[in-house]
Amino acid sequence: QVQLVESGGGLVQAGGSLRLSCAASGRTFSSYAMAWFRQVPGKERERVAVINWNGARTDYTDSVKGRFTISRDNAKNTVYLQMNSPKPEDTAVYYCAASTQYGRPPVYFGQGTQVTVSS
């Protein structure tokens, strides 16, 4: 069992920056691939970024490439999403997620943190 707790959400101006954090419980954090998803009301949850167990592989949805960076610190059981130059269309609830293997659907989700980007 892995519990995920997101933090760092809030209100940010377009063009600014924000860093989301996700703290994971359990001693097996380093064995999981981790991802950030986001969801707006009335739309499906969208995967924003994913990172493999040791950080060597990452992937991003096209709309955030070059602006967002996913990273992880296995010693701290934490995964991050650095959001640079956010846009109003990035406004969503952001969820941290854990998968048993890179490329597989998540088996655990956090509760989510709201990110609002003002224009």
N, CA, C and O atoms as a DFTB+ gen file, in Angstrom:
476 C
 N C O
     1  1       0.847      -1.197       0.000
     2  2       0.000       0.000       0.000
     3  2       0.880       1.245       0.000
     4  3       1.840       1.345       0.764
     5  1       0.539       2.182      -0.863
     6  2       1.268       3.451      -0.956
     7  2       0.270       4.578      -0.778
     8  3      -0.760       4.616      -1.451
     9  1       0.568       5.481       0.112
    10  2      -0.256       6.678       0.271
    11  2       0.493       7.874      -0.279
    12  3       1.684       8.055      -0.026
    13  1      -0.228       8.689      -1.039
    14  2       0.371       9.828      -1.715
    15  2      -0.295      11.115      -1.242
    16  3      -1.522      11.205      -1.203
    17  1       0.503      12.098      -0.886
    18  2      -0.020      13.377      -0.411
    19  2       0.624      14.511      -1.194
    20  3       1.831      14.734      -1.108
    21  1      -0.193      15.220      -1.955
    22  2       0.302      16.333      -2.758
    23  2       0.311      17.626      -1.938
    24  3      -0.459      17.791      -0.991
    25  1       1.196      18.526      -2.328
    26  2       1.230      19.865      -1.731
    27  2       1.831      20.827      -2.755
    28  3       2.409      20.412      -3.760
    29  1       1.679      22.113      -2.475
    30  2       2.296      23.121      -3.316
    31  2       1.355      23.801      -4.297
    32  3       1.759      24.723      -5.005
    33  1       0.120      23.360      -4.345
    34  2      -0.831      24.002      -5.245
    35  2      -1.226      25.377      -4.747
    36  3      -0.887      25.768      -3.630
    37  1      -1.941      26.101      -5.578
    38  2      -2.395      27.430      -5.199
    39  2      -2.633      28.292      -6.415
    40  3      -2.829      27.796      -7.524
    41  1      -2.613      29.592      -6.187
    42  2      -2.837      30.565      -7.251
    43  2      -1.496      31.098      -7.745
    44  3      -0.646      31.497      -6.949
    45  1      -1.313      31.102      -9.049
    46  2      -0.070      31.600      -9.639
    47  2      -0.433      32.416     -10.875
    48  3      -1.407      32.125     -11.569
    49  1       0.356      33.426     -11.128
    50  2       0.144      34.236     -12.322
    51  2       0.716      33.539     -13.549
    52  3       1.720      32.833     -13.462
    53  1       0.081      33.740     -14.667
    54  2       0.615      33.222     -15.916
    55  2       2.037      33.746     -16.119
    56  3       2.309      34.930     -15.925
    57  1       2.928      32.852     -16.508
    58  2       4.315      33.249     -16.699
    59  2       5.177      33.102     -15.466
    60  3       6.395      33.267     -15.537
    61  1       4.563      32.795     -14.339
    62  2       5.306      32.622     -13.100
    63  2       5.844      31.211     -12.981
    64  3       6.175      30.577     -13.983
    65  1       5.933      30.722     -11.751
    66  2       6.376      29.354     -11.544
    67  2       5.760      28.803     -10.270
    68  3       5.380      29.543      -9.364
    69  1       5.674      27.489     -10.230
    70  2       5.083      26.799      -9.086
    71  2       5.687      25.402      -9.050
    72  3       5.926      24.796     -10.094
    73  1       5.933      24.893      -7.847
    74  2       6.427      23.526      -7.733
    75  2       5.482      22.706      -6.877
    76  3       5.199      23.049      -5.729
    77  1       5.007      21.631      -7.448
    78  2       4.179      20.683      -6.719
    79  2       5.062      19.582      -6.147
    80  3       6.053      19.181      -6.758
    81  1       4.689      19.105      -4.974
    82  2       5.395      17.990      -4.349
    83  2       4.399      16.888      -4.022
    84  3       3.219      17.144      -3.785
    85  1       4.895      15.668      -4.014
    86  2       4.066      14.528      -3.649
    87  2       4.901      13.628      -2.751
    88  3       5.884      13.030      -3.189
    89  1       4.500      13.541      -1.503
    90  2       5.192      12.697      -0.539
    91  2       4.508      11.337      -0.469
    92  3       3.288      11.243      -0.332
    93  1       5.314      10.295      -0.565
    94  2       4.782       8.935      -0.570
    95  2       5.173       8.199       0.700
    96  3       6.284       8.345       1.209
    97  1       4.243       7.415       1.196
    98  2       4.551       6.565       2.341
    99  2       5.065       5.221       1.839
   100  3       4.910       4.882       0.666
   101  1       5.662       4.478       2.723
   102  2       6.083       3.133       2.355
   103  2       7.544       3.059       1.957
   104  3       8.128       4.043       1.503
   105  1       8.123       1.897       2.130
   106  2       9.548       1.721       1.853
   107  2       9.829       1.327       0.414
   108  3      10.990       1.191       0.027
   109  1       8.777       1.139      -0.391
   110  2       8.988       0.675      -1.755
   111  2       8.798       1.770      -2.794
   112  3       8.609       1.483      -3.976
   113  1       8.849       3.019      -2.358
   114  2       8.620       4.138      -3.275
   115  2       9.519       4.048      -4.492
   116  3       9.059       4.280      -5.610
   117  1      10.766       3.722      -4.310
   118  2      11.716       3.728      -5.419
   119  2      11.405       2.670      -6.469
   120  3      11.961       2.723      -7.567
   121  1      10.546       1.724      -6.170
   122  2      10.213       0.695      -7.155
   123  2       9.074       1.123      -8.074
   124  3       8.788       0.439      -9.057
   125  1       8.425       2.234      -7.773
   126  2       7.283       2.674      -8.549
   127  2       7.668       3.726      -9.582
   128  3       8.506       4.591      -9.328
   129  1       7.047       3.635     -10.737
   130  2       7.039       4.763     -11.653
   131  2       6.010       5.763     -11.110
   132  3       4.980       5.368     -10.564
   133  1       6.294       7.035     -11.265
   134  2       5.413       8.064     -10.713
   135  2       4.955       8.997     -11.830
   136  3       5.639       9.178     -12.837
   137  1       3.797       9.574     -11.625
   138  2       3.244      10.459     -12.649
   139  2       2.426      11.565     -11.999
   140  3       1.992      11.464     -10.852
   141  1       2.237      12.609     -12.767
   142  2       1.308      13.679     -12.421
   143  2       0.187      13.681     -13.453
   144  3       0.425      13.654     -14.661
   145  1      -1.041      13.715     -12.942
   146  2      -2.225      13.846     -13.771
   147  2      -2.904      15.159     -13.410
   148  3      -2.606      15.764     -12.380
   149  1      -3.809      15.587     -14.258
   150  2      -4.629      16.739     -13.932
   151  2      -6.030      16.541     -14.484
   152  3      -6.248      15.792     -15.436
   153  1      -6.969      17.230     -13.861
   154  2      -8.362      17.112     -14.284
   155  2      -9.095      18.419     -14.054
   156  3      -8.946      19.063     -13.016
   157  1      -9.892      18.797     -15.048
   158  2     -10.799      19.933     -14.913
   159  2     -12.216      19.395     -14.961
   160  3     -12.458      18.344     -15.553
   161  1     -13.151      20.097     -14.350
   162  2     -14.536      19.615     -14.330
   163  2     -15.067      19.353     -15.731
   164  3     -14.899      20.171     -16.635
   165  1     -15.695      18.225     -15.896
   166  2     -16.307      17.883     -17.175
   167  2     -15.367      17.246     -18.174
   168  3     -15.780      16.896     -19.279
   169  1     -14.090      17.089     -17.795
   170  2     -13.116      16.479     -18.700
   171  2     -12.470      15.275     -18.040
   172  3     -12.473      15.135     -16.817
   173  1     -11.917      14.411     -18.878
   174  2     -11.225      13.236     -18.361
   175  2      -9.889      13.643     -17.736
   176  3      -9.286      14.660     -18.076
   177  1      -9.471      12.801     -16.816
   178  2      -8.165      13.027     -16.215
   179  2      -7.081      12.818     -17.270
   180  3      -7.123      11.863     -18.046
   181  1      -6.117      13.727     -17.280
   182  2      -5.066      13.716     -18.293
   183  2      -3.706      13.515     -17.627
   184  3      -3.390      14.159     -16.628
   185  1      -2.906      12.608     -18.200
   186  2      -1.559      12.454     -17.674
   187  2      -0.675      13.596     -18.182
   188  3      -0.600      13.847     -19.385
   189  1      -0.020      14.271     -17.263
   190  2       0.808      15.426     -17.597
   191  2       2.267      15.015     -17.783
   192  3       2.922      15.422     -18.742
   193  1       2.758      14.210     -16.858
   194  2       4.170      13.812     -16.903
   195  2       4.329      12.488     -16.169
   196  3       3.549      12.156     -15.277
   197  1       5.351      11.742     -16.560
   198  2       5.646      10.463     -15.935
   199  2       7.156      10.309     -15.812
   200  3       7.910      10.827     -16.635
   201  1       7.592       9.594     -14.779
   202  2       9.018       9.368     -14.552
   203  2       9.207       7.931     -14.088
   204  3       8.402       7.403     -13.321
   205  1      10.273       7.308     -14.557
   206  2      10.489       5.918     -14.157
   207  2      11.126       5.872     -12.769
   208  3      11.309       6.909     -12.132
   209  1      11.459       4.685     -12.307
   210  2      11.844       4.505     -10.918
   211  2      13.102       5.267     -10.523
   212  3      13.220       5.717      -9.383
   213  1      14.045       5.417     -11.456
   214  2      15.312       6.076     -11.090
   215  2      15.483       7.433     -11.759
   216  3      16.551       8.039     -11.669
   217  1      14.449       7.910     -12.424
   218  2      14.519       9.232     -13.034
   219  2      15.157       9.281     -14.401
   220  3      15.288      10.355     -14.986
   221  1      15.559       8.131     -14.921
   222  2      16.261       8.108     -16.195
   223  2      15.329       8.312     -17.388
   224  3      15.767       8.726     -18.462
   225  1      14.057       8.023     -17.196
   226  2      13.083       8.172     -18.280
   227  2      11.960       9.082     -17.825
   228  3      11.425       8.940     -16.725
   229  1      11.614      10.021     -18.694
   230  2      10.475      10.897     -18.435
   231  2       9.702      11.097     -19.732
   232  3      10.231      10.909     -20.827
   233  1       8.456      11.477     -19.586
   234  2       7.644      11.786     -20.750
   235  2       6.606      12.823     -20.333
   236  3       6.188      12.881     -19.177
   237  1       6.201      13.644     -21.310
   238  2       5.281      14.742     -21.022
   239  2       4.190      14.813     -22.082
   240  3       4.402      14.442     -23.237
   241  1       3.049      15.283     -21.682
   242  2       2.049      15.593     -22.672
   243  2       2.527      16.808     -23.465
   244  3       3.230      17.668     -22.934
   245  1       2.146      16.870     -24.724
   246  2       2.708      17.896     -25.614
   247  2       2.501      19.318     -25.102
   248  3       3.365      20.175     -25.288
   249  1       1.385      19.569     -24.472
   250  2       1.050      20.944     -24.092
   251  2       1.950      21.506     -22.993
   252  3       1.969      22.718     -22.778
   253  1       2.698      20.645     -22.294
   254  2       3.554      21.145     -21.212
   255  2       5.038      20.954     -21.505
   256  3       5.879      21.371     -20.709
   257  1       5.370      20.337     -22.621
   258  2       6.783      20.098     -22.943
   259  2       7.530      21.415     -23.017
   260  3       7.069      22.374     -23.637
   261  1       8.688      21.448     -22.376
   262  2       9.498      22.644     -22.358
   263  2       9.129      23.610     -21.240
   264  3       9.847      24.581     -20.999
   265  1       8.013      23.354     -20.553
   266  2       7.596      24.241     -19.458
   267  2       7.565      23.533     -18.107
   268  3       7.904      24.130     -17.086
   269  1       7.164      22.282     -18.097
   270  2       7.065      21.507     -16.853
   271  2       8.192      20.484     -16.798
   272  3       8.642      19.967     -17.820
   273  1       8.635      20.207     -15.568
   274  2       9.667      19.194     -15.356
   275  2       9.274      18.303     -14.188
   276  3       8.964      18.785     -13.099
   277  1       9.292      16.997     -14.431
   278  2       9.041      16.038     -13.364
   279  2      10.380      15.514     -12.862
   280  3      11.299      15.272     -13.644
   281  1      10.475      15.346     -11.559
   282  2      11.705      14.805     -10.977
   283  2      11.329      14.043      -9.705
   284  3      10.201      14.136      -9.222
   285  1      12.284      13.297      -9.177
   286  2      12.014      12.544      -7.960
   287  2      13.265      12.458      -7.104
   288  3      14.393      12.527      -7.592
   289  1      13.026      12.305      -5.814
   290  2      14.102      12.103      -4.848
   291  2      13.730      10.861      -4.051
   292  3      12.920      10.930      -3.126
   293  1      14.317       9.735      -4.408
   294  2      13.945       8.477      -3.761
   295  2      14.356       8.438      -2.293
   296  3      13.744       7.727      -1.496
   297  1      15.375       9.189      -1.938
   298  2      15.787       9.241      -0.533
   299  2      14.737       9.938       0.325
   300  3      14.632       9.688       1.526
   301  1      13.964      10.813      -0.308
   302  2      12.919      11.559       0.419
   303  2      11.518      11.045       0.098
   304  3      10.528      11.606       0.566
   305  1      11.435       9.985      -0.694
   306  2      10.116       9.451      -1.085
   307  2       9.215      10.537      -1.665
   308  3       8.034      10.617      -1.330
   309  1       9.768      11.355      -2.519
   310  2       9.030      12.509      -3.023
   311  2       9.223      12.649      -4.530
   312  3      10.312      12.432      -5.060
   313  1       8.150      13.014      -5.191
   314  2       8.196      13.354      -6.615
   315  2       7.713      14.792      -6.756
   316  3       6.861      15.259      -6.000
   317  1       8.274      15.473      -7.734
   318  2       8.006      16.895      -7.921
   319  2       7.501      17.175      -9.329
   320  3       7.760      16.423     -10.269
   321  1       6.777      18.274      -9.441
   322  2       6.435      18.804     -10.756
   323  2       6.735      20.296     -10.728
   324  3       6.027      21.074     -10.088
   325  1       7.786      20.679     -11.428
   326  2       8.144      22.088     -11.555
   327  2       7.369      22.660     -12.727
   328  3       7.504      22.201     -13.861
   329  1       6.561      23.659     -12.444
   330  2       5.722      24.274     -13.466
   331  2       6.261      25.673     -13.751
   332  3       6.105      26.579     -12.933
   333  1       6.885      25.846     -14.891
   334  2       7.381      27.147     -15.317
   335  2       6.487      27.697     -16.427
   336  3       5.935      26.948     -17.233
   337  1       6.362      28.996     -16.448
   338  2       5.524      29.670     -17.445
   339  2       4.141      29.027     -17.560
   340  3       3.702      28.717     -18.667
   341  1       3.460      28.825     -16.452
   342  2       2.124      28.231     -16.561
   343  2       1.172      29.159     -17.301
   344  3       1.347      30.377     -17.331
   345  1       0.155      28.538     -17.898
   346  2      -0.854      29.269     -18.645
   347  2      -2.216      29.059     -17.983
   348  3      -2.390      28.098     -17.233
   349  1      -3.166      29.926     -18.242
   350  2      -4.503      29.730     -17.652
   351  2      -5.090      28.360     -17.956
   352  3      -5.823      27.804     -17.139
   353  1      -4.774      27.814     -19.121
   354  2      -5.312      26.492     -19.467
   355  2      -4.668      25.359     -18.672
   356  3      -5.099      24.211     -18.786
   357  1      -3.664      25.651     -17.881
   358  2      -3.084      24.656     -16.980
   359  2      -3.867      24.557     -15.670
   360  3      -3.582      23.692     -14.842
   361  1      -4.834      25.424     -15.484
   362  2      -5.661      25.381     -14.283
   363  2      -6.388      24.047     -14.185
   364  3      -7.087      23.638     -15.112
   365  1      -6.215      23.371     -13.049
   366  2      -6.792      22.035     -12.859
   367  2      -6.493      21.557     -11.448
   368  3      -5.743      22.192     -10.705
   369  1      -7.085      20.438     -11.094
   370  2      -6.652      19.711      -9.911
   371  2      -5.565      18.749     -10.368
   372  3      -5.760      17.971     -11.302
   373  1      -4.434      18.812      -9.707
   374  2      -3.290      17.967     -10.063
   375  2      -3.170      16.809      -9.074
   376  3      -3.221      16.995      -7.858
   377  1      -3.009      15.619      -9.629
   378  2      -2.923      14.402      -8.838
   379  2      -1.586      13.719      -9.056
   380  3      -1.073      13.656     -10.173
   381  1      -1.046      13.221      -7.989
   382  2       0.127      12.381      -8.037
   383  2      -0.342      10.930      -8.176
   384  3      -1.382      10.560      -7.630
   385  1       0.414      10.115      -8.899
   386  2       0.008       8.733      -9.115
   387  2       1.218       7.812      -9.147
   388  3       2.311       8.220      -9.539
   389  1       1.014       6.575      -8.733
   390  2       2.082       5.578      -8.707
   391  2       1.687       4.366      -9.535
   392  3       0.560       3.879      -9.448
   393  1       2.623       3.889     -10.334
   394  2       2.417       2.698     -11.144
   395  2       3.489       1.669     -10.810
   396  3       4.613       2.020     -10.451
   397  1       3.129       0.406     -10.930
   398  2       4.118      -0.635     -10.628
   399  2       5.198      -0.723     -11.688
   400  3       6.274      -1.272     -11.450
   401  1       4.906      -0.183     -12.854
   402  2       5.882      -0.208     -13.938
   403  2       5.648       0.976     -14.854
   404  3       4.509       1.382     -15.087
   405  1       6.727       1.524     -15.366
   406  2       6.648       2.648     -16.306
   407  2       5.775       2.265     -17.492
   408  3       5.977       1.220     -18.112
   409  1       4.815       3.107     -17.798
   410  2       3.942       2.852     -18.923
   411  2       2.653       2.136     -18.578
   412  3       1.756       2.026     -19.414
   413  1       2.556       1.651     -17.362
   414  2       1.329       0.975     -16.938
   415  2       0.414       1.947     -16.212
   416  3       0.885       2.942     -15.661
   417  1      -0.895       1.674     -16.204
   418  2      -1.833       2.560     -15.505
   419  2      -1.518       2.629     -14.016
   420  3      -1.051       1.652     -13.432
   421  1      -1.767       3.762     -13.412
   422  2      -1.516       3.902     -11.977
   423  2      -2.369       2.961     -11.144
   424  3      -3.480       2.588     -11.520
   425  1      -1.808       2.590      -9.995
   426  2      -2.561       1.791      -9.032
   427  2      -2.915       2.598      -7.794
   428  3      -3.779       2.209      -7.008
   429  1      -2.237       3.725      -7.632
   430  2      -2.519       4.616      -6.504
   431  2      -2.586       6.060      -6.998
   432  3      -1.818       6.477      -7.866
   433  1      -3.527       6.812      -6.418
   434  2      -3.640       8.241      -6.673
   435  2      -3.666       8.969      -5.337
   436  3      -4.123       8.438      -4.325
   437  1      -3.159      10.206      -5.363
   438  2      -3.307      11.069      -4.214
   439  2      -4.656      11.765      -4.249
   440  3      -5.483      11.506      -5.124
   441  1      -4.866      12.658      -3.281
   442  2      -6.148      13.354      -3.172
   443  2      -6.245      14.548      -4.100
   444  3      -7.342      15.028      -4.384
   445  1      -5.133      15.022      -4.565
   446  2      -5.134      16.133      -5.503
   447  2      -4.869      17.475      -4.841
   448  3      -5.130      17.669      -3.653
   449  1      -4.346      18.392      -5.637
   450  2      -4.110      19.765      -5.183
   451  2      -4.514      20.712      -6.306
   452  3      -4.186      20.492      -7.472
   453  1      -5.227      21.761      -5.935
   454  2      -5.747      22.693      -6.939
   455  2      -4.655      23.662      -7.380
   456  3      -3.950      24.243      -6.554
   457  1      -4.530      23.824      -8.673
   458  2      -3.643      24.832      -9.254
   459  2      -4.499      25.760     -10.101
   460  3      -5.210      25.311     -10.999
   461  1      -4.431      27.047      -9.814
   462  2      -5.173      28.044     -10.568
   463  2      -4.188      29.051     -11.140
   464  3      -3.423      29.672     -10.404
   465  1      -4.214      29.205     -12.447
   466  2      -3.315      30.135     -13.128
   467  2      -4.131      31.321     -13.597
   468  3      -5.058      31.170     -14.392
   469  1      -3.791      32.489     -13.110
   470  2      -4.503      33.707     -13.482
   471  2      -3.823      34.384     -14.660
   472  3      -2.602      34.333     -14.806
   473  1      -4.627      35.012     -15.491
   474  2      -4.073      35.678     -16.684
   475  2      -3.688      37.112     -16.383
   476  3      -3.206      37.820     -17.267
